[in-house]
Amino acid sequence: VYKDQVWLAKLNGNEKPAQLIHAHGNAEHLRWSSDGYKLALVSVRDDHSFVAIYDFREQRLRYLDPSVDRDQEPVWSPDGRRVAYRDSVARASGVLAHASDGSGAEEPIGARQEGVITVRDWSPDGQRLAVTLTKFRGTQNWKDTLQVWQIGTGAKSELEIGDASDAKFSPDGRWLAYSDENSGEIYVTSFPGPGARIAVSSKGGGDPRWRGDGQELFYV
């Protein structure tokens, strides 16, 4: 992202100049699909945000629903066919899933809840979503809870960790990395568990990402 525009440039040569793929307002929350041919992003224009997909094979930016103001954090399904994201109305929010090619209608995942839901990750088996539920208790005071929802059961929560966020499933789906907001450290716990949490960082950390083989974690 450069000057609120999204450019694509190859790292292995200079065969082509950098390609401009988004220039309509700010672009946030860029996420690659698993096959590397599509990029999900949030386009912010005039204080409104819209989820869009850029297809590199078609060289086309497609808004999933340009008439509806959505919010943040699009997350890909493992097969790349769907994108899940938050839908906010007043003080409540929910999660919607939409086909990444723009076809069909949006599908709600679970019911709306008071507070702000942020989608963090989609499990490798496609059956669960890791989300953060933020409930506000007043000015500069809020409570974050990490939850794992079962998609096929009306988003029933099967795991909850208080004061935690930034959850990411391991590539085999057997572990969950997350940020602890009290200690400021990264932890890993077995999934679905129950299991002890294992400290990863020792001097602070956030926003964990798994290496493709699941043997290493990267974090800020």
C-alpha positions as CSV (number, residue, x, y, z in Angstrom):
1,V,0.0,0.0,0.0
2,Y,1.5,3.3,-1.1
3,K,-0.3,6.6,-0.6
4,D,-3.6,4.8,0.1
5,Q,-3.3,2.9,-3.2
6,V,-2.6,-0.8,-3.6
7,W,0.2,-1.8,-6.0
8,L,1.5,-5.2,-7.0
9,A,5.1,-5.7,-7.9
10,K,7.1,-8.9,-8.6
11,L,9.8,-9.8,-6.2
12,N,11.8,-12.0,-8.6
13,G,12.4,-9.6,-11.4
14,N,11.5,-6.5,-13.3
15,E,9.6,-8.0,-16.2
16,K,6.7,-5.7,-15.6
17,P,6.2,-2.4,-13.8
18,A,4.2,-2.3,-10.6
19,Q,0.5,-2.8,-11.3
20,L,-2.1,-0.5,-9.7
21,I,-5.0,-2.6,-8.5
22,H,-6.9,-0.2,-6.2
23,A,-7.1,3.6,-6.2
24,H,-10.6,4.3,-4.9
25,G,-10.2,5.5,-1.3
26,N,-8.1,3.9,1.4
27,A,-7.4,0.1,1.3
28,E,-7.1,-1.9,4.5
29,H,-6.9,-5.5,5.7
30,L,-5.3,-7.1,2.7
31,R,-5.6,-10.9,2.7
32,W,-4.3,-13.4,0.1
33,S,-6.4,-16.4,-0.9
34,S,-4.8,-19.8,-0.4
35,D,-4.0,-20.2,-4.2
36,G,-2.4,-16.8,-4.3
37,Y,-4.5,-15.5,-7.2
38,K,-7.0,-13.4,-5.3
39,L,-6.7,-10.6,-2.8
40,A,-9.4,-9.6,-0.4
41,L,-9.4,-6.1,0.9
42,V,-11.6,-3.4,2.5
43,S,-12.1,-0.3,0.5
44,V,-12.8,2.8,2.6
45,R,-14.5,5.7,0.9
46,D,-16.2,8.7,2.6
47,D,-16.3,6.9,6.0
48,H,-17.9,3.8,4.4
49,S,-16.2,0.5,4.0
50,F,-16.8,-2.2,1.4
51,V,-15.3,-5.7,1.0
52,A,-13.8,-6.2,-2.4
53,I,-11.9,-9.0,-4.2
54,Y,-9.1,-8.5,-6.7
55,D,-8.7,-11.4,-9.2
56,F,-5.2,-11.4,-10.7
57,R,-6.0,-13.7,-13.5
58,E,-8.9,-11.5,-14.6
59,Q,-7.2,-8.3,-13.4
60,R,-10.5,-7.2,-12.0
61,L,-11.6,-5.6,-8.7
62,R,-15.0,-6.9,-7.7
63,Y,-17.0,-5.4,-4.8
64,L,-19.0,-8.2,-3.1
65,D,-21.9,-5.8,-2.5
66,P,-21.2,-2.2,-3.5
67,S,-24.6,-0.9,-2.3
68,V,-24.1,-2.1,1.3
69,D,-21.7,-0.5,3.8
70,R,-19.8,-3.3,5.5
71,D,-16.8,-3.3,7.9
72,Q,-13.5,-4.9,8.5
73,E,-11.4,-8.0,8.5
74,P,-12.3,-10.2,5.5
75,V,-11.1,-13.8,6.0
76,W,-10.9,-16.5,3.3
77,S,-12.4,-20.0,3.6
78,P,-9.7,-22.7,3.2
79,D,-10.9,-23.5,-0.4
80,G,-11.0,-19.9,-1.4
81,R,-14.6,-20.0,-2.5
82,R,-16.0,-17.8,0.3
83,V,-15.1,-14.8,2.4
84,A,-16.4,-14.1,5.9
85,Y,-16.5,-10.6,7.3
86,R,-18.2,-8.4,10.0
87,D,-21.5,-6.7,9.4
88,S,-22.2,-3.9,11.8
89,V,-25.6,-2.2,12.5
90,A,-25.8,0.3,15.3
91,R,-24.3,-1.3,18.5
92,A,-24.6,-4.9,17.2
93,S,-22.6,-6.9,14.8
94,G,-22.7,-10.2,13.1
95,V,-20.8,-12.3,10.6
96,L,-21.6,-12.7,6.9
97,A,-20.2,-15.1,4.3
98,H,-20.3,-14.5,0.6
99,A,-19.0,-16.3,-2.4
100,S,-15.7,-14.8,-3.4
101,D,-16.8,-14.6,-7.1
102,G,-19.6,-12.3,-6.1
103,S,-22.4,-14.8,-7.0
104,G,-25.4,-15.6,-4.9
105,A,-26.5,-13.9,-1.7
106,E,-24.8,-13.2,1.6
107,E,-25.2,-15.9,4.3
108,P,-25.3,-15.0,8.0
109,I,-23.2,-17.1,10.3
110,G,-24.8,-17.0,13.7
111,A,-26.9,-14.3,15.2
112,R,-26.1,-10.7,15.8
113,Q,-24.7,-9.8,19.2
114,E,-24.2,-6.6,21.1
115,G,-20.7,-5.4,20.7
116,V,-18.1,-5.7,17.9
117,I,-17.3,-9.1,16.3
118,T,-14.0,-9.3,14.5
119,V,-13.4,-12.4,12.3
120,R,-9.8,-13.7,12.9
121,D,-9.4,-17.0,11.1
122,W,-11.2,-19.8,9.3
123,S,-10.3,-23.3,10.4
124,P,-8.5,-25.6,7.8
125,D,-11.5,-28.0,7.8
126,G,-13.8,-25.2,6.9
127,Q,-16.1,-25.9,9.9
128,R,-15.1,-23.2,12.4
129,L,-14.4,-19.5,12.7
130,A,-12.2,-17.9,15.3
131,V,-13.5,-14.5,16.3
132,T,-13.0,-11.8,18.9
133,L,-16.1,-10.4,20.6
134,T,-15.5,-6.9,22.0
135,K,-18.1,-5.5,24.5
136,F,-17.7,-1.9,25.6
137,R,-18.1,-0.9,29.3
138,G,-17.7,2.8,28.9
139,T,-15.2,5.3,27.6
140,Q,-11.8,3.6,27.0
141,N,-13.0,0.4,28.7
142,W,-13.8,-2.8,26.9
143,K,-13.6,-6.6,27.2
144,D,-12.3,-8.9,24.5
145,T,-13.2,-12.6,24.4
146,L,-11.7,-15.0,21.9
147,Q,-14.4,-17.5,20.7
148,V,-14.3,-20.4,18.2
149,W,-17.7,-20.9,16.5
150,Q,-19.0,-24.1,14.9
151,I,-20.5,-22.9,11.6
152,G,-23.0,-25.6,11.1
153,T,-24.5,-25.3,14.5
154,G,-25.7,-21.7,14.4
155,A,-22.3,-20.4,15.4
156,K,-22.3,-22.2,18.7
157,S,-19.2,-21.3,20.6
158,E,-17.1,-24.3,21.6
159,L,-14.1,-22.4,23.0
160,E,-13.8,-19.1,24.9
161,I,-10.7,-17.4,26.2
162,G,-11.1,-14.1,28.1
163,D,-8.9,-11.1,27.4
164,A,-7.5,-12.7,24.2
165,S,-7.5,-11.9,20.5
166,D,-5.7,-12.4,17.2
167,A,-6.5,-16.1,17.1
168,K,-5.0,-18.2,14.2
169,F,-5.4,-22.0,13.6
170,S,-2.4,-24.1,12.8
171,P,-2.3,-25.5,9.3
172,D,-3.4,-28.9,10.6
173,G,-6.1,-27.4,12.8
174,R,-4.8,-29.0,16.0
175,W,-3.4,-25.8,17.6
176,L,-4.6,-22.2,18.2
177,A,-2.2,-19.3,18.6
178,Y,-3.5,-16.1,20.2
179,S,-2.5,-12.9,21.9
180,D,-3.1,-12.5,25.6
181,E,-4.1,-9.0,26.4
182,N,-3.1,-9.1,30.1
183,S,0.4,-10.3,29.7
184,G,0.9,-8.9,26.2
185,E,2.4,-12.3,25.1
186,I,1.7,-14.9,22.4
187,Y,0.4,-18.3,23.5
188,V,-0.5,-21.6,21.8
189,T,-3.1,-24.1,23.1
190,S,-4.2,-27.4,21.7
191,F,-7.5,-27.5,19.8
192,P,-10.2,-28.5,20.5
193,G,-8.5,-29.2,23.8
194,P,-8.7,-28.9,26.7
195,G,-5.0,-28.3,27.1
196,A,-2.5,-26.1,28.8
197,R,-1.4,-22.9,27.1
198,I,2.2,-22.7,26.0
199,A,4.1,-19.4,26.1
200,V,5.7,-18.5,22.8
201,S,6.9,-15.0,23.2
202,S,8.7,-13.6,26.2
203,K,9.1,-9.9,25.5
204,G,5.6,-9.1,24.1
205,G,4.0,-10.0,20.8
206,G,0.8,-9.8,18.7
207,D,-0.8,-10.7,15.4
208,P,0.7,-14.3,15.1
209,R,1.0,-16.1,11.8
210,W,1.8,-19.8,11.3
211,R,4.4,-21.0,8.8
212,G,3.0,-23.2,6.1
213,D,4.2,-26.4,7.7
214,G,3.0,-25.3,11.2
215,Q,6.5,-25.7,12.7
216,E,7.1,-22.0,13.3
217,L,5.2,-18.8,14.3
218,F,5.8,-15.3,13.2
219,Y,4.5,-12.3,15.1
220,V,4.9,-8.6,15.6
